[in-house]
């Protein structure tokens, strides 16, 4: 359907903060005593490097800085602009500075796309101070920027927006006249889903909201309709119509139920009908992990061996290899503990905030990273008596999650007590 606000700028652009008071998030650098705020209010005297994920306000803060100092905001992307283009900007700004004392502000986005030799073009202009400069990157500056550039610039780390900050932004989008001015409402469940889906990215949040409104129109939007508007992901495989799916379903469910005879029947029926043996082999591999898992780790080995046999010798020679794997899987002890663990972890990845990797789990491979706290508190398991550190591995919002819950069947029964001991030690329990 046509956009209800066709012809207007995208929602994220309409809601772009106009001054620091409208910026949400980044309190650690832009709060009342934040170092970047202090630098802006005290007079910008050094080049800046903004490092952080997309949608966290790097470009917005750059625009605000330019406005505050009365500088022309010139935005270039290192992914698109050549060195000669940027040099022209730098030289023009130098002439302006020499004539009037005024400076432009060059915002070089994706600066990590330039190699170290290309970054050299910036150095003379930054040293003489003829232009305000901000380089923005989503990559670790320690790895992608020249040390000469880093030593001349002040680095500021932009963090993913918290749920609270995103909620402020979402309410602004719904209520402010630059957004939807109260014409669109979200149920509490829909609002929470949208916030979690954003993963700390303001642009992603606003784009998702705009997509939903474009698809559903004004008024109240509940969770089912929001999921429908945003989550349409169709995975479709069509080889021989409905019967193809009916047969593979019968094979899979027979294996799951340990019905050896039925599993063999459906396997032979599919092969005789001309089904691609590689497809059957792939499905057997899936069954080995989904329905057996660690109750019998050898099930996956059997399934993969059958798939290799199909590739090596083809049909009809590989038919018995497929039959062997099918019988083994049907007879094996069954457990979907691995499947349930994977789905639970996947659900948390997709529907909760993806927090940054905890600092103690990051490698402090450069001095800059070490100063930022990388690796602080990490315990090397091999140096400990039992090889297990009392050290959380999940991000703070998922502490205590226990995805893998083994059954008492097959090998998983032997893993249960060991897993219980491991989890207790990680939690620091005696």
C-alpha positions as CSV (number, residue, x, y, z in Angstrom):
1,X,0.0,0.0,0.0
2,X,1.1,3.6,-0.5
3,X,2.8,5.4,2.4
4,X,0.5,7.4,4.7
5,X,3.2,10.0,4.9
6,X,4.4,9.7,1.3
7,X,6.8,12.4,0.3
8,X,8.1,13.1,3.8
9,X,11.6,12.2,5.0
10,X,11.9,8.8,6.7
11,X,10.9,8.7,10.3
12,X,14.4,8.3,11.6
13,X,15.4,11.5,9.7
14,X,12.4,13.5,10.9
15,X,13.2,12.5,14.5
16,X,16.9,13.2,14.4
17,X,17.8,15.2,17.5
18,X,18.5,18.9,16.9
19,X,20.6,19.5,20.0
20,X,22.2,17.6,22.8
21,X,19.2,17.8,25.0
22,X,17.2,15.6,22.6
23,X,19.9,12.9,22.3
24,X,18.9,9.7,24.1
25,X,21.4,7.3,25.4
26,X,25.2,7.6,25.6
27,X,25.1,9.1,29.1
28,X,28.6,7.9,29.7
29,X,30.0,10.4,27.2
30,X,27.1,12.9,26.8
31,X,25.7,13.1,30.3
32,X,26.0,16.0,32.6
33,X,29.6,15.1,33.4
34,X,30.4,13.2,30.2
35,X,33.8,13.8,28.6
36,X,32.4,14.4,25.1
37,X,29.9,16.9,26.4
38,X,32.7,18.7,28.3
39,X,34.8,18.7,25.2
40,X,32.0,20.2,23.1
41,X,31.1,22.8,25.7
42,X,34.7,23.7,26.3
43,X,35.6,24.2,22.6
44,X,36.5,21.4,20.2
45,X,40.3,21.4,19.9
46,X,41.1,17.9,18.7
47,X,39.9,15.5,16.0
48,X,37.4,12.9,17.1
49,X,36.9,9.2,16.4
50,X,33.4,7.8,17.1
51,X,33.4,4.0,17.5
52,X,30.1,2.1,17.9
53,X,27.5,0.0,16.2
54,X,25.0,1.5,13.7
55,X,22.1,3.5,15.0
56,X,23.7,4.8,18.2
57,X,23.9,8.5,17.3
58,X,27.4,9.0,15.8
59,X,26.2,11.0,12.8
60,X,23.6,12.9,14.9
61,X,26.1,14.0,17.4
62,X,28.4,15.1,14.5
63,X,25.7,17.3,13.1
64,X,25.0,18.8,16.5
65,X,28.6,19.6,17.0
66,X,28.8,21.3,13.6
67,X,25.7,23.4,14.4
68,X,27.1,24.4,17.8
69,X,30.3,25.7,16.2
70,X,28.7,27.3,13.2
71,X,30.6,24.9,10.9
72,X,29.4,23.6,7.6
73,X,28.7,19.8,8.0
74,X,30.3,17.8,5.2
75,X,29.5,14.1,5.3
76,X,31.5,11.6,3.3
77,X,31.6,7.8,3.4
78,X,35.0,6.2,3.0
79,X,33.1,3.3,1.3
80,X,32.1,5.6,-1.6
81,X,34.3,8.7,-1.6
82,X,37.8,8.5,-3.1
83,X,40.9,10.0,-1.5
84,X,41.0,12.7,-4.1
85,X,37.4,13.8,-3.3
86,X,38.2,14.0,0.4
87,X,41.4,15.9,-0.3
88,X,39.4,18.5,-2.3
89,X,37.2,19.0,0.8
90,X,40.2,19.3,3.0
91,X,42.0,21.8,0.8
92,X,38.8,23.9,0.3
93,X,38.4,24.1,4.1
94,X,42.0,25.0,4.5
95,X,41.5,28.0,2.2
96,X,38.4,29.0,4.0
97,X,40.3,28.8,7.3
98,X,43.2,30.9,6.0
99,X,40.8,33.6,4.6
100,X,38.3,33.9,7.4
101,X,39.4,31.7,10.4
102,X,36.2,29.7,10.0
103,X,36.2,25.9,9.8
104,X,34.1,23.2,8.1
105,X,33.4,19.9,9.9
106,X,34.2,16.8,7.9
107,X,32.4,13.7,9.1
108,X,34.1,10.7,7.4
109,X,31.8,7.7,7.9
110,X,33.0,4.1,7.7
111,X,36.6,5.4,8.0
112,X,37.7,1.8,8.5
113,X,37.1,1.2,4.7
114,X,40.2,3.2,4.0
115,X,43.5,1.4,4.3
116,X,46.3,2.9,6.4
117,X,48.0,4.6,3.4
118,X,44.7,6.3,2.4
119,X,44.3,7.5,6.0
120,X,47.6,9.4,5.6
121,X,45.9,12.1,3.5
122,X,44.1,13.3,6.7
123,X,47.2,13.8,8.9
124,X,48.6,17.2,7.7
125,X,45.2,18.9,7.8
126,X,44.4,17.5,11.3
127,X,47.8,18.6,12.6
128,X,47.4,22.2,11.4
129,X,43.8,22.3,12.7
130,X,42.3,23.7,9.5
131,X,39.1,21.6,9.8
132,X,37.0,20.0,12.4
133,X,37.1,16.3,11.9
134,X,35.1,13.3,13.1
135,X,35.8,9.8,11.8
136,X,33.1,7.2,12.5
137,X,33.6,3.5,12.5
138,X,31.8,0.3,13.5
139,X,35.1,-1.6,13.6
140,X,37.7,-1.7,16.4
141,X,39.9,1.4,15.8
142,X,42.9,-0.5,17.2
143,X,42.8,-2.8,14.2
144,X,41.6,-0.5,11.4
145,X,43.1,2.9,12.0
146,X,46.7,4.1,11.8
147,X,48.4,4.7,15.1
148,X,49.4,8.1,13.9
149,X,45.7,9.0,13.4
150,X,44.7,7.5,16.7
151,X,47.4,9.5,18.5
152,X,46.1,12.8,17.1
153,X,42.4,12.1,17.8
154,X,40.2,11.6,20.9
155,X,38.4,8.3,20.8
156,X,34.8,8.0,22.1
157,X,32.9,4.7,22.3
158,X,29.2,4.8,21.5
159,X,27.3,1.9,23.1
160,X,24.1,0.2,21.9
161,X,21.1,2.1,23.3
162,X,19.5,0.6,26.4
163,X,15.9,-0.5,26.4
164,X,15.1,2.6,28.5
165,X,16.6,4.9,26.0
166,X,14.9,3.1,23.1
167,X,11.6,3.4,24.9
168,X,12.0,7.2,25.2
169,X,12.7,7.4,21.5
170,X,9.8,5.1,20.7
171,X,7.4,7.3,22.7
172,X,8.8,10.3,21.0
173,X,8.1,8.8,17.6
174,X,4.5,7.9,18.6
175,X,3.6,11.2,20.2
176,X,5.8,13.9,18.7
177,X,4.3,15.9,15.8
178,X,7.5,15.1,13.9
179,X,6.5,11.4,14.2
180,X,3.0,10.2,14.3
181,X,1.6,12.8,16.7
182,X,-0.6,10.3,18.7
183,X,-2.2,8.8,15.6
184,X,-0.5,5.4,16.2
185,X,-0.6,3.4,19.4
186,X,1.2,0.1,20.4
187,X,0.0,-2.4,22.9
188,X,2.5,-3.0,25.7
189,X,3.3,-6.4,24.3
190,X,3.9,-4.9,20.8
191,X,6.1,-2.1,22.3
192,X,8.3,-4.5,24.2
193,X,8.7,-6.8,21.1
194,X,9.7,-3.8,19.0
195,X,12.2,-2.6,21.6
196,X,13.8,-6.0,21.9
197,X,14.0,-6.5,18.2
198,X,15.9,-3.2,17.8
199,X,19.1,-4.6,19.5
200,X,20.1,-1.2,20.7
201,X,19.8,0.4,17.3
202,X,17.7,3.6,17.1
203,X,17.5,3.5,13.3
204,X,16.4,-0.1,13.3
205,X,13.7,0.7,15.9
206,X,12.3,3.6,13.9
207,X,12.5,1.8,10.6
208,X,10.6,-1.2,12.0
209,X,8.0,1.1,13.4
210,X,7.6,3.0,10.1
211,X,7.4,-0.3,8.2
212,X,4.6,-1.5,10.5
213,X,2.7,1.7,10.2
214,X,3.1,1.7,6.4
215,X,1.7,-1.9,6.3
216,X,-1.0,-1.6,8.9
217,X,-2.0,2.0,8.9
218,X,-2.9,4.3,11.8
219,X,-4.6,3.3,15.1
220,X,-3.6,0.6,17.6
221,X,-1.1,-2.1,16.6
222,X,-1.0,-5.3,18.7
223,X,1.7,-7.9,18.8
224,X,0.2,-10.5,16.3
225,X,-0.3,-7.8,13.7
226,X,3.2,-6.4,14.3
227,X,4.8,-9.8,14.0
228,X,2.9,-10.3,10.8
229,X,4.1,-7.0,9.4
230,X,7.8,-7.4,10.4
231,X,8.4,-11.1,10.5
232,X,7.3,-12.6,7.2
233,X,10.1,-15.0,6.5
234,X,9.2,-17.8,4.2
235,X,11.5,-20.7,3.8
236,X,10.1,-22.8,0.9
237,X,11.5,-25.8,-0.9
238,X,9.4,-27.2,-3.7
239,X,10.5,-30.3,-5.6
240,X,7.5,-32.5,-6.2
241,X,4.5,-30.9,-4.5
242,X,2.6,-31.9,-1.3
243,X,3.3,-35.6,-1.5
244,X,7.1,-34.9,-1.3
245,X,6.5,-33.2,2.1
246,X,4.1,-35.9,3.3
247,X,6.7,-38.6,2.6
248,X,9.6,-36.9,4.3
249,X,7.4,-36.1,7.2
250,X,6.4,-39.8,7.5
251,X,10.1,-40.9,7.4
252,X,11.1,-38.3,10.0
253,X,8.3,-39.1,12.4
254,X,8.9,-42.9,12.1
255,X,12.6,-42.4,13.0
256,X,11.6,-40.2,15.9
257,X,9.2,-42.9,17.2
258,X,11.9,-45.6,16.8
259,X,9.7,-47.5,14.3
260,X,12.4,-49.2,12.3
261,X,10.0,-50.9,9.9
262,X,8.0,-47.8,9.0
263,X,11.2,-45.8,8.6
264,X,12.6,-48.3,6.1
265,X,9.3,-48.4,4.2
266,X,9.1,-44.6,3.8
267,X,12.8,-44.4,2.8
268,X,12.4,-47.1,0.1
269,X,9.2,-45.5,-1.2
270,X,10.9,-42.1,-1.5
271,X,13.9,-43.6,-3.3
272,X,11.7,-45.6,-5.7
273,X,9.7,-42.4,-6.5
274,X,12.9,-40.8,-7.7
275,X,13.6,-38.5,-4.7
276,X,17.0,-36.9,-4.7
277,X,19.1,-39.0,-2.3
278,X,21.1,-36.0,-1.3
279,X,18.0,-34.4,0.1
280,X,17.2,-37.6,2.1
281,X,20.8,-37.6,3.4
282,X,20.5,-34.0,4.6
283,X,17.3,-34.8,6.4
284,X,18.9,-37.8,8.1
285,X,21.6,-35.5,9.4
286,X,19.0,-33.2,10.8
287,X,17.2,-36.1,12.5
288,X,20.5,-37.2,14.1
289,X,20.8,-33.8,15.9
290,X,17.2,-32.9,16.4
291,X,15.8,-36.2,17.7
292,X,18.8,-38.0,19.1
293,X,21.5,-35.4,19.8
294,X,23.9,-36.3,22.6
295,X,21.9,-39.3,23.7
296,X,23.9,-41.1,21.0
297,X,26.7,-38.9,19.5
298,X,27.4,-41.6,16.9
299,X,24.1,-41.0,15.2
300,X,25.4,-37.9,13.6
301,X,28.5,-39.8,12.4
302,X,26.3,-42.4,10.8
303,X,24.2,-39.8,9.0
304,X,27.2,-37.9,7.7
305,X,28.8,-41.1,6.5
306,X,25.7,-41.9,4.6
307,X,25.7,-38.5,3.0
308,X,29.3,-39.0,2.0
309,X,28.5,-42.4,0.5
310,X,25.8,-40.7,-1.7
311,X,28.3,-38.2,-3.0
312,X,31.0,-40.8,-3.6
313,X,29.1,-43.6,-5.3
314,X,25.5,-42.3,-6.0
315,X,22.6,-44.6,-6.5
316,X,21.9,-47.5,-6.5
317,X,25.0,-48.3,-4.5
318,X,24.4,-45.8,-1.8
319,X,20.8,-47.0,-1.1
320,X,22.1,-49.4,1.6
321,X,24.2,-46.7,3.2
322,X,21.0,-44.6,3.6
323,X,19.1,-47.7,4.9
324,X,21.9,-48.3,7.4
325,X,21.8,-44.8,8.7
326,X,18.0,-44.8,8.9
327,X,17.9,-48.0,10.9
328,X,20.7,-46.8,13.2
329,X,18.8,-43.5,13.9
330,X,15.5,-45.3,14.5
331,X,17.1,-47.7,17.0
332,X,19.2,-45.0,18.8
333,X,18.0,-43.6,22.2
334,X,16.0,-40.4,21.5
335,X,16.4,-37.0,23.0
336,X,15.4,-33.5,21.8
337,X,17.4,-31.8,24.5
338,X,19.9,-30.4,22.1
339,X,17.1,-29.1,19.8
340,X,15.3,-27.5,22.7
341,X,18.5,-25.9,23.9
342,X,19.3,-24.5,20.5
343,X,15.7,-23.1,20.1
344,X,15.8,-21.5,23.6
345,X,19.2,-19.8,22.8
346,X,17.9,-18.7,19.4
347,X,14.8,-17.2,20.9
348,X,16.9,-15.2,23.3
349,X,19.2,-14.0,20.5
350,X,16.2,-12.9,18.3
351,X,13.8,-11.6,21.0
352,X,16.0,-10.1,23.7
353,X,18.5,-7.2,23.7
354,X,21.8,-8.4,22.2
355,X,24.1,-7.0,24.8
356,X,27.8,-6.5,24.1
357,X,30.2,-9.2,24.9
358,X,31.2,-8.8,28.6
359,X,34.5,-7.0,28.9
360,X,36.2,-9.9,30.8
361,X,35.6,-12.2,27.8
362,X,37.2,-9.8,25.3
363,X,40.9,-10.1,24.4
364,X,42.9,-6.9,25.2
365,X,45.2,-7.3,22.2
366,X,46.0,-3.5,22.1
367,X,46.9,-0.9,24.6
368,X,43.7,1.0,23.8
369,X,41.6,-2.0,24.4
370,X,43.3,-2.7,27.7
371,X,42.6,0.8,28.9
372,X,38.9,0.3,28.0
373,X,38.8,-2.7,30.4
374,X,39.1,-5.5,27.9
375,X,40.0,-8.8,29.6
376,X,39.7,-7.4,33.2
377,X,38.6,-10.2,35.5
378,X,39.2,-13.0,33.1
379,X,40.3,-16.3,34.7
380,X,42.3,-18.8,32.7
381,X,40.5,-22.2,33.3
382,X,43.7,-24.3,32.7
383,X,45.4,-22.6,35.7
384,X,42.6,-23.7,38.1
385,X,42.6,-27.0,40.0
386,X,39.4,-28.3,38.4
387,X,39.7,-26.4,35.1
388,X,36.5,-24.4,35.7
389,X,36.4,-20.7,36.7
390,X,33.6,-19.1,38.8
391,X,33.1,-16.6,36.0
392,X,29.8,-15.8,34.1
393,X,29.9,-16.4,30.3
394,X,26.5,-15.0,29.4
395,X,25.7,-11.2,29.1
396,X,24.1,-9.6,32.2
397,X,20.5,-9.8,30.9
398,X,20.7,-13.6,30.5
399,X,22.6,-14.6,33.6
400,X,21.2,-17.9,35.0
401,X,19.9,-19.2,31.7
402,X,20.4,-23.0,31.4
403,X,19.6,-23.9,27.8
404,X,20.8,-27.6,27.7
405,X,18.7,-29.9,29.8
406,X,19.9,-33.5,29.1
407,X,17.6,-36.4,29.5
408,X,18.5,-39.7,31.3
409,X,18.6,-41.6,28.1
410,X,21.8,-42.9,26.5
411,X,24.9,-40.8,26.8
412,X,23.0,-37.8,28.1
413,X,22.3,-39.6,31.3
414,X,26.1,-39.7,32.0
415,X,26.3,-35.9,31.2
416,X,23.6,-34.8,33.7
417,X,25.7,-34.9,36.9
418,X,28.8,-33.5,35.2
419,X,26.7,-30.6,33.9
420,X,25.2,-30.0,37.3
421,X,28.7,-29.8,38.8
422,X,30.0,-27.5,36.1
423,X,27.1,-25.0,36.4
424,X,27.5,-24.9,40.2
425,X,31.2,-24.1,39.9
426,X,30.6,-21.3,37.3
427,X,28.0,-19.8,39.7
428,X,30.6,-19.9,42.5
429,X,28.7,-22.4,44.6
430,X,30.7,-24.7,46.9
